[in-house]
Amino acid sequence: MADDSLFLIDIDRILREKAPKQSKYVPRFVVSYLKHIVHQDELNVFLRESKDKVGVDFLEACLEFLDAKIEVKGRENLPDDRLCTFVSNHPLGGQDGISLGYILGRHYDGKVKYLVNDLLMNLHGLAPLCIPINKTGRQAKDFPKLVEAGFASDNQLIMFPAGLCSRRQKGGVIADLDWKKAFIVKSVEHQRDVVPIHFEGRNSNFFYNLANLCKFLGIKFNIAMLYLADEMLKNRHKTFTVTIGKPIPWQTFDKSKTPAQWAQYVKDIVYKL
């Protein structure tokens, strides 16, 4: 029998691992609140029930748990004869990642990998599909090697180039922050076409207000991220539209623009889908 602790969300353990020196000073009421806001008990019931599922089967179980319906437009644009980099806007932080992994994972027979925040490696069912990214601490120096290995592999890659969920911008528009250029540089290097994907959805006003308040106060830690599980459960029982655009040949990304400008070019295409 496998050790249950491998599968479950454990705020105490995550605090110990992520902030070993500070964790013992965190007041218990704060830890209790964190467990409440990430829905530790409720999600752990689901994780126990689905602990034998990994990869795309686990993503399917997640969609059933969230009662999420997905309408896919442009499925005919998925290439079957080459490796690509699939890039999407990141409006939600839960259903969007799960849905894209499920759609592409089913289409490509499980040969997909996400480049994701290393916290998601705590989810046993998701871990086989992840290339973990941790820009701080020990793993920061290994980051280029991990990304390189992902692009050199025979997996289709899924990326959210903004790195964070969408925020409310000036004028009240909800959109991604600037897209990082790494997907352009690496796709050209490894001759992968880029497939733009648009995911329709939004989080609550509370989430956007909190994110903007933290920015205003100059708080560096991404506090809004702690509320993503809560947002995911608020978005239960919904239908989401995923639109897959035509592949952009890697040769497009020439020297006429900088990689950052090309990243913006692809982002603009995504928001027009």
C-alpha positions, 0 to 999 in steps of 0.5 A: 500500500502506497504512503498516503502522504505522497498524494495529499495536500499538506500545508504544514509540510509545504511551509517546512519545505518552502520556508524551513527557518520561518515556518516554526514562527508562523502562528497556528491560526494562520496555518489553519486559515491557509488550510481553509483557503486552499480547501485542504480537507475537501481536496484531500478527499478527492485526492484519496479517491483518485490516488490510483490515477496519474497523468491524463487520467488524473486530469480527467478525474479533476474535470469530473470533480470540478464538473467542468465542461469544455467546448473545443474550437479549432481541434483540426489545427492540432498538428499530428506530424511534429512536435510543437509548443502550445502556448495559452493565456492563463485566466484561471490557474486551475481549470485552464491548466487541467483542461489544456493538459486533458485535451492535448494529453488525450490527442497526443496519447499522453505525450505532453509536458507542462512547464509549471510552478514546482508546487504542483509537484506535490500532486502525485497524479499530476507530477508525471506531466510536469517539468517543475519550475522554481525560480528561487532556492536550490533549483534556480540554477537547474532551471535552464537545464530543465527547460532545455530537457523539456524542449529536447524531449519527444513530448508536446509542451504546454506553456503559460508564458505569462507565468502568473494568472491574468490580472485586472489591468488599467481600464478594467480589462482582465488579461495576462501580464507580459509574456516571457520570451523563453518559449520563442527562443527555445521553440526556434532553437528546437524547431518547434512550431508554436500553437496559440490557444485561447482559454475563456474564463475569469476569476472573482473580483476578490481575486483581482482586487487582492492581486492589485492591492498586493502590487500597490503595497509592494508585497513581493510574495504572490499572495493571490496564488494562495487563493487559486484553489478557492477560485477553482472551486468557485468556478465549478459547474461551468462550461469553458471554451478553448479555441486552438489557433493555426500553428505558427511555423518556427521560421516566422520568428526571425531577426525582424523582431526581438524575441520579446516582441515576437512573444507579444506578437503571439500573445496578440494572436491568442487574444484575437482567437 
